[in-house]
Amino acid sequence: MSRAVEQSNRAMLRARDAMDRAYAEPLDIPALARIALVSEAHFIRTFRATFGETPHRYLQRRRVERAMSMLVETGRDVTDICFAVGFSSLGSFSRTFRQIVGESPSEYRSRRSAGDATVPSCFTKAWTRPSSFG
């Protein structure tokens, strides 16, 4: 691997790590590009080439993953969870959740609390992890 590719990968990892840490905060491309020390257009292209999805899609998926966990582990209201993970409207949260997971947040919670306990958790986590392709 060339030095330039290695430096680019490190820059993209810094930005992705920032998204993982601050997924619930409003994040925009200019701020993420500054973290990666590249222009906005270069950041979007390079992030997609490195991780296989756009920064926006990665952040949405990260937020939905956290919401999935909160839906199962807490009794919080879906609207509360929506705002807690960084979405600004319940409609966009529900639409994005359905696109990524394949069912609404309420359906997901009902199905998960209905008895997935017979399957080992490692299999359940692997099976229910949202795909970045979809």
DSSP file (Angstrom, degrees, kcal/mol; ACC not computed):
  #  RESIDUE AA STRUCTURE BP1 BP2  ACC     N-H-->O    O-->H-N    N-H-->O    O-->H-N    TCO  KAPPA ALPHA  PHI   PSI    X-CA   Y-CA   Z-CA
    1    1 A M              0   0    0      0, 0.0     2,-0.0     0, 0.0     0, 0.0   0.000 360.0 360.0 360.0 133.8    0.0    0.0    0.0
    2    2 A S     >  -     0   0    0      1,-0.1     4,-2.3     4,-0.0     5,-0.2  -0.301 360.0-115.5 -73.6 160.5    1.4    3.4   -0.9
    3    3 A R  H  > S+     0   0    0      1,-0.2     4,-2.4     2,-0.2     5,-0.2   0.878 115.8  53.8 -62.6 -38.8    2.0    6.1    1.7
    4    4 A A  H  > S+     0   0    0      2,-0.2     4,-2.2     1,-0.2    -1,-0.2   0.904 109.5  47.2 -64.7 -41.7   -0.6    8.3    0.1
    5    5 A V  H  > S+     0   0    0      2,-0.2     4,-2.7     1,-0.2    -2,-0.2   0.906 111.7  51.2 -66.0 -41.3   -3.3    5.6    0.2
    6    6 A E  H  X S+     0   0    0     -4,-2.3     4,-2.1     2,-0.2    -2,-0.2   0.910 111.0  47.5 -62.8 -42.1   -2.4    4.9    3.8
    7    7 A Q  H  X S+     0   0    0     -4,-2.4     4,-2.1     2,-0.2    -1,-0.2   0.892 112.1  50.4 -65.7 -40.2   -2.7    8.5    4.8
    8    8 A S  H  X S+     0   0    0     -4,-2.2     4,-2.3     2,-0.2    -2,-0.2   0.921 110.0  50.0 -63.7 -44.0   -6.0    8.8    3.0
    9    9 A N  H  X S+     0   0    0     -4,-2.7     4,-2.4     1,-0.2    -2,-0.2   0.901 109.9  50.7 -61.7 -40.9   -7.3    5.7    4.8
   10   10 A R  H  X S+     0   0    0     -4,-2.1     4,-2.2     2,-0.2    -1,-0.2   0.901 109.3  51.0 -63.5 -40.4   -6.3    7.2    8.1
   11   11 A A  H  X S+     0   0    0     -4,-2.1     4,-1.9     2,-0.2    -2,-0.2   0.906 111.1  47.8 -63.7 -41.7   -8.0   10.4    7.3
   12   12 A M  H  X S+     0   0    0     -4,-2.3     4,-2.6     1,-0.2    -2,-0.2   0.881 110.3  52.4 -67.6 -37.3  -11.2    8.6    6.4
   13   13 A L  H  X S+     0   0    0     -4,-2.4     4,-2.8     2,-0.2    -2,-0.2   0.883 106.4  53.9 -65.0 -37.7  -11.0    6.5    9.6
   14   14 A R  H  X S+     0   0    0     -4,-2.2     4,-2.0     2,-0.2    -2,-0.2   0.930 111.8  44.8 -60.5 -44.6  -10.6    9.7   11.7
   15   15 A A  H  X S+     0   0    0     -4,-1.9     4,-2.0     2,-0.2    -2,-0.2   0.911 113.9  48.9 -66.9 -42.5  -13.8   11.1   10.1
   16   16 A R  H  X S+     0   0    0     -4,-2.6     4,-2.4     1,-0.2    -2,-0.2   0.901 110.0  51.8 -65.4 -39.5  -15.7    7.8   10.6
   17   17 A D  H  X S+     0   0    0     -4,-2.8     4,-2.3     2,-0.2    -1,-0.2   0.891 107.8  52.3 -62.2 -39.6  -14.6    7.6   14.2
   18   18 A A  H  X S+     0   0    0     -4,-2.0     4,-2.4     1,-0.2    -1,-0.2   0.892 109.7  49.5 -62.9 -38.9  -15.9   11.1   14.8
   19   19 A M  H  < S+     0   0    0     -4,-2.0    -2,-0.2     2,-0.2    -1,-0.2   0.889 110.4  50.5 -66.8 -39.0  -19.2   10.0   13.3
   20   20 A D  H >< S+     0   0    0     -4,-2.4     3,-0.5     1,-0.2    -2,-0.2   0.894 115.0  43.1 -65.0 -40.0  -19.3    6.9   15.5
   21   21 A R  H 3< S+     0   0    0     -4,-2.3     3,-0.2     1,-0.2    -2,-0.2   0.887 126.8  29.4 -72.8 -39.3  -18.6    9.0   18.6
   22   22 A A  T >< S+     0   0    0     -4,-2.4     3,-1.8    -5,-0.2    -1,-0.2  -0.107  73.7 134.7-116.3  34.3  -21.0   11.9   17.8
   23   23 A Y  T <  S+     0   0    0     -3,-0.5     4,-0.2     1,-0.3    -1,-0.2   0.785  73.7  53.4 -56.5 -30.0  -23.7   10.1   15.8
   24   24 A A  T 3  S+     0   0    0     -3,-0.2    -1,-0.3    -4,-0.1    62,-0.1   0.583  95.6  83.8 -84.6  -9.4  -26.5   11.9   17.7
   25   25 A E  S <  S-     0   0    0     -3,-1.8     2,-0.6    -6,-0.1    -3,-0.0  -0.563  97.5 -92.1 -90.1 156.6  -25.1   15.3   17.1
   26   26 A P        -     0   0    0      0, 0.0     2,-0.4     0, 0.0    -2,-0.1  -0.574  52.1-176.5 -67.9 115.5  -25.8   17.3   13.9
   27   27 A L        -     0   0    0     -2,-0.6     2,-0.3    -4,-0.2    32,-0.0  -0.935   4.3-171.7-115.9 138.4  -22.9   16.4   11.7
   28   28 A D     >  -     0   0    0     -2,-0.4     4,-2.1     1,-0.1     5,-0.2  -0.866  35.9-109.1-127.4 164.2  -22.3   18.0    8.2
   29   29 A I  H  > S+     0   0    0     -2,-0.3     4,-3.0     1,-0.2     5,-0.3   0.887 114.1  56.2 -60.0 -43.9  -19.9   17.3    5.4
   30   30 A P  H  > S+     0   0    0      0, 0.0     4,-1.9     0, 0.0    -1,-0.2   0.920 110.0  45.8 -57.5 -41.9  -17.8   20.5    5.9
   31   31 A A  H  > S+     0   0    0      2,-0.2     4,-1.7     1,-0.2    -2,-0.2   0.915 115.1  46.6 -66.2 -42.5  -17.1   19.5    9.5
   32   32 A L  H  X S+     0   0    0     -4,-2.1     4,-1.9     1,-0.2    -1,-0.2   0.886 110.4  52.9 -67.7 -38.4  -16.2   15.9    8.6
   33   33 A A  H  X>S+     0   0    0     -4,-3.0     5,-2.2     1,-0.2     4,-0.7   0.872 107.0  53.2 -64.6 -36.2  -14.1   17.1    5.7
   34   34 A R  H ><5S+     0   0    0     -4,-1.9     3,-0.5    -5,-0.3    -1,-0.2   0.901 106.9  51.8 -64.5 -39.5  -12.1   19.3    8.1
   35   35 A I  H 3<5S+     0   0    0     -4,-1.7    -2,-0.2     1,-0.2    -1,-0.2   0.902 113.9  43.5 -61.6 -39.9  -11.5   16.4   10.3
   36   36 A A  H 3<5S-     0   0    0     -4,-1.9    -1,-0.2     2,-0.1    -2,-0.2   0.534 109.4-127.8 -82.9  -6.5  -10.2   14.4    7.4
   37   37 A L  T <<5S+     0   0    0     -4,-0.7     2,-0.3    -3,-0.5    -3,-0.2   0.876  71.3 106.5  61.3  41.0   -8.2   17.5    6.2
   38   38 A V  S   <S-     0   0    0     -5,-2.2    -1,-0.2   -27,-0.1    -2,-0.1  -0.883  76.9 -84.4-137.9 170.2   -9.6   17.3    2.6
   39   39 A S     >  -     0   0    0     -2,-0.3     4,-2.5    -3,-0.1     5,-0.1  -0.314  42.9-110.3 -71.2 162.6  -12.1   19.2    0.5
   40   40 A E  H  > S+     0   0    0      2,-0.2     4,-2.3     1,-0.2     5,-0.2   0.926 117.3  46.4 -61.3 -47.2  -15.8   18.4    0.8
   41   41 A A  H  > S+     0   0    0      1,-0.2     4,-2.2     2,-0.2     5,-0.2   0.915 114.1  48.1 -64.0 -42.7  -16.1   16.8   -2.7
   42   42 A H  H  > S+     0   0    0      1,-0.2     4,-2.8     2,-0.2     5,-0.3   0.893 109.7  54.4 -64.3 -38.8  -12.9   14.8   -2.2
   43   43 A F  H  X S+     0   0    0     -4,-2.5     4,-2.9     2,-0.2     5,-0.3   0.943 109.1  46.4 -60.1 -49.2  -14.1   13.6    1.3
   44   44 A I  H  X S+     0   0    0     -4,-2.3     4,-2.1     1,-0.2     5,-0.2   0.937 116.1  45.0 -61.5 -47.2  -17.4   12.3   -0.1
   45   45 A R  H  X S+     0   0    0     -4,-2.2     4,-2.1     1,-0.2    -1,-0.2   0.929 117.3  43.8 -62.2 -46.0  -15.7   10.5   -3.0
   46   46 A T  H  X S+     0   0    0     -4,-2.8     4,-2.4     2,-0.2    -2,-0.2   0.884 111.5  52.8 -71.1 -39.0  -13.0    9.0   -0.9
   47   47 A F  H  X S+     0   0    0     -4,-2.9     4,-3.0    -5,-0.3     6,-0.4   0.933 111.6  46.8 -60.6 -45.6  -15.2    8.0    1.9
   48   48 A R  H  X S+     0   0    0     -4,-2.1     4,-2.1    -5,-0.3    -2,-0.2   0.907 113.3  48.2 -64.0 -41.3  -17.5    6.1   -0.5
   49   49 A A  H  < S+     0   0    0     -4,-2.1    -1,-0.2    -5,-0.2    -2,-0.2   0.862 117.3  43.2 -66.6 -34.6  -14.5    4.5   -2.2
   50   50 A T  H  < S+     0   0    0     -4,-2.4    -2,-0.2    -5,-0.2    -1,-0.2   0.909 129.9  20.9 -77.6 -44.3  -13.1    3.5    1.2
   51   51 A F  H  < S-     0   0    0     -4,-3.0    -3,-0.2     2,-0.3    -2,-0.2   0.480  98.4-117.7-111.1  -5.3  -16.2    2.3    3.0
   52   52 A G  S  < S+     0   0    0     -4,-2.1     2,-0.3    -5,-0.4    -4,-0.2   0.564  86.4  64.6  82.7   7.6  -18.6    1.4    0.2
   53   53 A E  S    S-     0   0    0     -6,-0.4    -2,-0.3    -5,-0.1    -1,-0.1  -0.983  87.6 -93.3-154.9 159.8  -21.3    4.0    1.2
   54   54 A T     >  -     0   0    0     -2,-0.3     4,-2.5     1,-0.1     5,-0.2  -0.313  37.9-112.2 -71.6 159.1  -21.6    7.8    1.4
   55   55 A P  H  > S+     0   0    0      0, 0.0     4,-2.5     0, 0.0     5,-0.2   0.896 118.6  53.2 -57.5 -39.5  -20.9    9.5    4.7
   56   56 A H  H  > S+     0   0    0      1,-0.2     4,-2.4     2,-0.2     5,-0.2   0.929 110.2  46.1 -62.3 -45.5  -24.6   10.4    5.0
   57   57 A R  H  > S+     0   0    0      2,-0.2     4,-2.5     1,-0.2    -1,-0.2   0.888 111.6  52.3 -66.3 -38.7  -25.7    6.8    4.5
   58   58 A Y  H  X S+     0   0    0     -4,-2.5     4,-2.6     2,-0.2    -2,-0.2   0.938 110.7  47.5 -61.0 -46.8  -23.1    5.6    7.0
   59   59 A L  H  X S+     0   0    0     -4,-2.5     4,-2.4     2,-0.2    -2,-0.2   0.907 111.6  50.3 -63.7 -41.7  -24.3    8.1    9.6
   60   60 A Q  H  X S+     0   0    0     -4,-2.4     4,-2.4     1,-0.2    -1,-0.2   0.936 112.1  47.6 -60.1 -45.8  -28.0    7.1    9.0
   61   61 A R  H  X S+     0   0    0     -4,-2.5     4,-2.6     1,-0.2    -2,-0.2   0.902 110.7  51.5 -63.9 -41.0  -27.1    3.4    9.4
   62   62 A R  H  X S+     0   0    0     -4,-2.6     4,-1.9     2,-0.2    -1,-0.2   0.911 111.0  48.3 -61.3 -43.1  -25.1    4.1   12.6
   63   63 A R  H  X S+     0   0    0     -4,-2.4     4,-2.2     1,-0.2    -2,-0.2   0.898 111.7  49.3 -65.3 -40.5  -28.1    6.0   14.1
   64   64 A V  H  X S+     0   0    0     -4,-2.4     4,-2.7     2,-0.2    -2,-0.2   0.898 107.6  54.8 -66.7 -40.0  -30.5    3.2   13.1
   65   65 A E  H  X S+     0   0    0     -4,-2.6     4,-1.7     1,-0.2    -1,-0.2   0.927 110.6  45.9 -57.8 -44.2  -28.2    0.6   14.7
   66   66 A R  H  X S+     0   0    0     -4,-1.9     4,-2.3     1,-0.2    -1,-0.2   0.898 111.6  51.9 -66.1 -39.9  -28.2    2.6   18.0
   67   67 A A  H  X S+     0   0    0     -4,-2.2     4,-2.7     2,-0.2    -2,-0.2   0.889 105.5  55.7 -63.4 -38.9  -32.0    3.0   17.8
   68   68 A M  H  X S+     0   0    0     -4,-2.7     4,-1.4     1,-0.2    -1,-0.2   0.925 109.5  46.7 -58.4 -44.4  -32.4   -0.8   17.3
   69   69 A S  H  X S+     0   0    0     -4,-1.7     4,-2.7     1,-0.2     5,-0.2   0.923 112.9  48.3 -63.8 -45.0  -30.5   -1.3   20.5
   70   70 A M  H  X S+     0   0    0     -4,-2.3     4,-1.9     1,-0.2     6,-0.3   0.853 106.6  57.2 -66.0 -35.1  -32.5    1.3   22.4
   71   71 A L  H  < S+     0   0    0     -4,-2.7    -1,-0.2     1,-0.2    -2,-0.2   0.872 116.3  35.6 -63.1 -36.2  -35.8   -0.1   21.1
   72   72 A V  H  < S+     0   0    0     -4,-1.4    -2,-0.2    -3,-0.2    -1,-0.2   0.871 123.0  41.4 -84.2 -40.2  -35.0   -3.5   22.6
   73   73 A E  H  < S+     0   0    0     -4,-2.7     2,-0.3    -5,-0.2    -3,-0.2   0.634 114.9  42.8 -89.6 -14.9  -33.1   -2.5   25.7
   74   74 A T     <  -     0   0    0     -4,-1.9     0, 0.0    -5,-0.2     0, 0.0  -0.822  66.4-135.2-127.1 166.3  -35.2    0.4   26.9
   75   75 A G        +     0   0    0     -2,-0.3     3,-0.1     2,-0.0    -4,-0.1   0.185  58.9 139.0-101.1  14.8  -38.9    1.2   27.3
   76   76 A R        -     0   0    0     -6,-0.3    -2,-0.1     1,-0.1     2,-0.0  -0.228  61.6 -98.4 -62.8 149.7  -38.4    4.7   25.8
   77   77 A D     >  -     0   0    0      1,-0.1     4,-2.3     4,-0.0     5,-0.2  -0.321  28.4-118.9 -63.6 147.0  -41.0    6.0   23.4
   78   78 A V  H  > S+     0   0    0      1,-0.2     4,-2.6     2,-0.2     5,-0.1   0.886 115.8  53.3 -58.0 -40.1  -40.1    5.7   19.7
   79   79 A T  H  > S+     0   0    0      2,-0.2     4,-1.9     1,-0.2    -1,-0.2   0.913 107.7  50.7 -63.2 -41.9  -40.2    9.5   19.4
   80   80 A D  H  > S+     0   0    0      1,-0.2     4,-2.3     2,-0.2    -2,-0.2   0.929 111.8  47.3 -58.1 -46.8  -37.7    9.9   22.3
   81   81 A I  H  X S+     0   0    0     -4,-2.3     4,-1.9     1,-0.2     6,-0.2   0.896 106.4  59.1 -64.0 -40.9  -35.4    7.4   20.6
   82   82 A C  H  <>S+     0   0    0     -4,-2.6     5,-2.0     1,-0.2     4,-0.3   0.931 113.1  37.0 -52.9 -50.7  -35.7    9.2   17.3
   83   83 A F  H ><5S+     0   0    0     -4,-1.9     3,-1.0     1,-0.2    -1,-0.2   0.833 111.5  60.6 -74.5 -32.3  -34.4   12.4   18.7
   84   84 A A  H 3<5S+     0   0    0     -4,-2.3    -1,-0.2     1,-0.2    -2,-0.2   0.816 105.6  47.7 -65.1 -30.9  -31.9   10.7   21.0
   85   85 A V  T 3<5S-     0   0    0     -4,-1.9    -1,-0.2    -3,-0.2    -2,-0.2   0.450 127.0 -94.1 -93.6   0.5  -30.1    9.1   18.1
   86   86 A G  T < 5S+     0   0    0     -3,-1.0     2,-0.2     1,-0.3    -3,-0.2   0.491  76.4 135.3 109.0   2.6  -29.9   12.4   16.1
   87   87 A F      < -     0   0    0     -5,-2.0    -1,-0.3    -6,-0.2     3,-0.1  -0.597  42.0-152.9 -81.2 148.8  -32.9   12.4   13.7
   88   88 A S  S    S+     0   0    0     -2,-0.2     2,-0.3     1,-0.2    -1,-0.1   0.531  75.9  34.2-100.1  -7.8  -34.7   15.7   13.6
   89   89 A S     >  -     0   0    0     -7,-0.1     4,-2.0     1,-0.1    -1,-0.2  -0.997  66.9-135.9-147.6 145.3  -38.2   14.3   12.6
   90   90 A L  H  > S+     0   0    0     -2,-0.3     4,-2.8     1,-0.2     5,-0.2   0.857 106.1  57.3 -64.1 -35.7  -40.1   11.2   13.4
   91   91 A G  H  > S+     0   0    0      2,-0.2     4,-2.4     1,-0.2    -1,-0.2   0.931 108.9  43.1 -62.3 -47.1  -41.1   10.8    9.8
   92   92 A S  H  > S+     0   0    0      2,-0.2     4,-2.4     1,-0.2     5,-0.2   0.875 114.7  51.8 -69.1 -34.9  -37.6   10.7    8.4
   93   93 A F  H  X S+     0   0    0     -4,-2.0     4,-2.9     2,-0.2    -2,-0.2   0.957 112.4  44.5 -62.6 -50.2  -36.5    8.4   11.3
   94   94 A S  H  X S+     0   0    0     -4,-2.8     4,-2.3     2,-0.2    -2,-0.2   0.903 115.2  48.0 -62.8 -42.5  -39.4    6.0   10.6
   95   95 A R  H  X S+     0   0    0     -4,-2.4     4,-2.1    -5,-0.2    -1,-0.2   0.930 115.5  44.0 -64.1 -46.1  -38.8    6.0    6.8
   96   96 A T  H  X S+     0   0    0     -4,-2.4     4,-2.2     2,-0.2     5,-0.2   0.905 112.5  52.5 -66.4 -42.0  -35.0    5.5    7.2
   97   97 A F  H  X>S+     0   0    0     -4,-2.9     4,-3.2    -5,-0.2     5,-0.6   0.925 111.0  47.1 -59.0 -46.1  -35.5    2.8    9.8
   98   98 A R  H  X5S+     0   0    0     -4,-2.3     4,-1.6     1,-0.2    -1,-0.2   0.893 111.1  51.8 -64.7 -40.0  -37.9    0.9    7.5
   99   99 A Q  H  <5S+     0   0    0     -4,-2.1    -1,-0.2    -5,-0.2    -2,-0.2   0.896 119.9  34.3 -62.5 -40.3  -35.5    1.3    4.5
  100  100 A I  H  <5S+     0   0    0     -4,-2.2    31,-0.5    -5,-0.1    -2,-0.2   0.905 131.2  28.0 -83.6 -44.0  -32.6   -0.1    6.5
  101  101 A V  H  <5S-     0   0    0     -4,-3.2    -3,-0.2     2,-0.3    -2,-0.2   0.775  97.5-124.0 -93.6 -29.9  -34.2   -2.7    8.7
  102  102 A G  S  <<S+     0   0    0     -4,-1.6     2,-0.3    -5,-0.6    -4,-0.2   0.465  82.8  56.9  98.5   1.8  -37.2   -3.7    6.6
  103  103 A E  S    S-     0   0    0     -6,-0.4    -1,-0.3    -9,-0.1    -2,-0.3  -0.970  90.7 -86.7-155.2 164.7  -39.9   -2.9    9.2
  104  104 A S     >  -     0   0    0     -2,-0.3     4,-2.6     1,-0.1     5,-0.2  -0.263  42.0-108.4 -71.0 162.1  -41.0    0.1   11.3
  105  105 A P  H  > S+     0   0    0      0, 0.0     4,-2.4     0, 0.0     5,-0.2   0.898 120.8  49.5 -57.5 -40.5  -39.4    0.8   14.7
  106  106 A S  H  > S+     0   0    0      2,-0.2     4,-2.5     1,-0.2     5,-0.2   0.906 111.1  48.5 -66.8 -41.4  -42.6   -0.4   16.5
  107  107 A E  H  > S+     0   0    0      2,-0.2     4,-2.7     1,-0.2     5,-0.2   0.913 111.3  51.1 -63.3 -42.0  -42.8   -3.6   14.5
  108  108 A Y  H  X S+     0   0    0     -4,-2.6     4,-2.5     1,-0.2     5,-0.2   0.936 111.2  47.4 -60.4 -47.1  -39.1   -4.2   15.2
  109  109 A R  H  X S+     0   0    0     -4,-2.4     4,-2.2     1,-0.2    -2,-0.2   0.925 113.2  48.4 -61.1 -45.5  -39.6   -3.7   19.0
  110  110 A S  H  X S+     0   0    0     -4,-2.5     4,-0.8     1,-0.2    -2,-0.2   0.925 113.7  46.0 -62.2 -45.5  -42.7   -6.0   19.0
  111  111 A R  H >< S+     0   0    0     -4,-2.7     3,-0.5     1,-0.2     4,-0.4   0.909 113.7  48.5 -65.0 -42.1  -41.0   -8.8   17.1
  112  112 A R  H >X S+     0   0    0     -4,-2.5     4,-1.0     1,-0.2     3,-0.7   0.854 114.3  45.0 -68.9 -34.6  -37.8   -8.6   19.2
  113  113 A S  H 3< S+     0   0    0     -4,-2.2    -1,-0.2    -5,-0.2    -2,-0.2   0.560  98.0  76.7 -85.5  -6.3  -39.7   -8.6   22.5
  114  114 A A  T << S-     0   0    0     -4,-0.8    -1,-0.2    -3,-0.5    -2,-0.2   0.601 123.7 -59.8 -82.1 -10.7  -41.9  -11.4   21.3
  115  115 A G  T X4 S+     0   0    0     -3,-0.7     3,-0.8    -4,-0.4    -2,-0.1   0.686  76.5 140.0 139.4  36.9  -39.4  -14.2   21.8
  116  116 A D  G ><  +     0   0    0     -4,-1.0     3,-1.5     1,-0.2     8,-0.1   0.374  56.0 100.8 -77.8   7.1  -36.1  -14.0   19.9
  117  117 A A  G 3   +     0   0    0      1,-0.3    -1,-0.2    -5,-0.1     4,-0.1   0.654  65.3  69.3 -69.6 -15.1  -34.5  -15.3   23.1
  118  118 A T  G <  S+     0   0    0     -3,-0.8    -1,-0.3     2,-0.1    -2,-0.1   0.669  89.2  73.1 -77.8 -14.7  -34.3  -18.9   21.8
  119  119 A V  S <  S-     0   0    0     -3,-1.5     5,-0.1    -4,-0.1    -4,-0.0  -0.826  99.4-101.9 -98.5 135.8  -31.6  -17.9   19.3
  120  120 A P    >>  -     0   0    0      0, 0.0     4,-2.0     0, 0.0     3,-0.8  -0.278  29.9-123.6 -55.9 140.1  -28.1  -17.2   20.6
  121  121 A S  H 3> S+     0   0    0      1,-0.3     4,-2.8     2,-0.2     5,-0.2   0.803 108.1  61.2 -60.4 -31.2  -27.5  -13.5   20.8
  122  122 A C  H 3> S+     0   0    0      1,-0.2     4,-1.7     2,-0.2    -1,-0.3   0.888 108.6  43.8 -64.3 -36.7  -24.4  -13.6   18.6
  123  123 A F  H <> S+     0   0    0     -3,-0.8     4,-2.6     2,-0.2    -2,-0.2   0.901 113.1  51.4 -71.9 -40.9  -26.5  -15.0   15.7
  124  124 A T  H  X S+     0   0    0     -4,-2.0     4,-2.6     1,-0.2    -2,-0.2   0.928 110.6  48.4 -61.5 -45.4  -29.3  -12.5   16.3
  125  125 A K  H  X S+     0   0    0     -4,-2.8     4,-1.0     1,-0.2    -1,-0.2   0.914 113.7  46.4 -62.7 -43.1  -26.9   -9.6   16.2
  126  126 A A  H  < S+     0   0    0     -4,-1.7     3,-0.2    -5,-0.2    -1,-0.2   0.900 116.0  45.7 -65.7 -40.0  -25.3  -10.8   13.0
  127  127 A W  H  < S+     0   0    0     -4,-2.6    -2,-0.2     1,-0.2    -1,-0.2   0.862 117.3  41.7 -72.4 -36.6  -28.6  -11.5   11.4
  128  128 A T  H  < S+     0   0    0     -4,-2.6    -1,-0.2    -5,-0.2    -2,-0.2   0.493  81.6 118.5 -94.3  -2.7  -30.3   -8.2   12.4
  129  129 A R  S  < S-     0   0    0     -4,-1.0   -64,-0.0    -3,-0.2    -4,-0.0  -0.461  74.8-109.3 -64.2 129.7  -27.4   -5.9   11.7
  130  130 A P        -     0   0    0      0, 0.0     2,-0.3     0, 0.0   -29,-0.1  -0.286  29.8-125.9 -61.8 142.5  -28.4   -3.4    9.0
  131  131 A S        -     0   0    0    -31,-0.5    -3,-0.0     2,-0.1     0, 0.0  -0.627   0.2-142.4 -86.5 146.7  -26.8   -3.9    5.7
  132  132 A S  S    S+     0   0    0     -2,-0.3     2,-0.6     1,-0.1    -1,-0.1   0.498  88.7  73.9 -84.4  -3.4  -25.0   -1.0    4.0
  133  133 A F              0   0    0      1,-0.2    -2,-0.1   -33,-0.1    -1,-0.1  -0.939 360.0 360.0-109.5 118.5  -26.4   -2.3    0.7
  134  134 A G              0   0    0     -2,-0.6    -1,-0.2     0, 0.0    -2,-0.1   0.459 360.0 360.0 177.9 360.0  -30.0   -1.6    0.2
